[in-house]
Amino acid sequence: MPYIETVHDRIMLEVFRGCIRGCRFCQAGIIYRPVREKSADTLNEQAKCLFESTGYDEISLTSLSISDYSQLEELTTNLLEWTDENMVSLSLPSLRVDSFTKELMDKVATVRSASLTFAPEAGTQRLRDVINKNVREGDLLRAVSVAFEAGKNSVKLYFMNGLPTETYEDIEGISTLASRVIDAYYQCPGRNKAKKPQVTISVSCFIPKPFTPFQWEAQDTLEALADKQDYLRSKITDRKIKYTYHDAKVSRIEAVLARGDRRLSSALELACKEGFKFDAWDECFDYDKWISVLEQSGLDPAFYANRAFGLDEVLPWDIIDCGVTKEFLRRERDRAYAESTTPHCREKCSGCGANKLGGKGICCPNAKVN
Ligand code: SF4
């Protein structure tokens, strides 16, 4: 270990792999299927071992959707038996609003204040149904009220612009939702009256990703995204709401890289020769230089980013089998356009195909593993 601050400067405890949900924009939720959990005992032992060998004072419980872990209660109780006295805090990444409880809140807040982040992803129920987020406004307001009652005064909410079927009404819904969160603060009798509420809304741009039901969708153009970002800014008038958004140019290059085919390799080689590096850092990212290497390689970024791929088109990543079938992704795409949701894997199996991978997990709970 170098003695420097690293990105994840804490114990990262991966609780389970995969996700029971099926958000239709999410690649990780598909390619890591099916869900496989570690037991609470194994995790407790691993956390102790990591603490003793590193001396870190924070444990982050990581997974795609940590509050869906079936033994979360037992795990947090076991951890708190020794983390408290050693001044080690527990932190949780972005939380699902529908499985966030007061008990969980009390546990993560035991030693130090943990920041709370929720990801409704879309501003209206209609669009949340399109993306299969399966959370309702009432769930969010209940979750933030739990946090406010416990003395928190600020929450961060993640959203996305440019999702398939998005309208300006959906965008306005983001600011309406943020205002309702502020209202929820003032309706909490146990709120921290010495402080004002603060809601940060962080809005990224939709990037169509391989192996998702939205893999065929076109990304909004830079102009359309800028327009949507401006529109949302114009709707936020309350200073208690802080609005941040992602650079659409970075998202466009990400879309090109996400859906590129073999011809993209010459552009990548050229980028490498020209010394591109650390492009994820704002100060190192140069959009015009990326466009230049694409053009020099005879490629049009719009072909990869802003074009709807044909449903019968052979996709560059069709040579890879991630377990989940293309038929399932097609079905899910149809359901998205019908604004119809799909139950999660614990409620009902939707036949995605990942069960063929076997192992002991949600699809094959009784399978033996060595
Ligand atoms: S096969 Fe069924 S239970 Fe298993 S990951 Fe797919 S949808 Fe979920």
Boltz pocket constraint, residues with backbone or C-beta under 6 A from the ligand:
constraints:
  - pocket:
      binder: B
      contacts: [[A, 20], [A, 33], [A, 34], [A, 35], [A, 345], [A, 348], [A, 349], [A, 350], [A, 351], [A, 352], [A, 353], [A, 354], [A, 355], [A, 362], [A, 363]]
      max_distance: 6.0
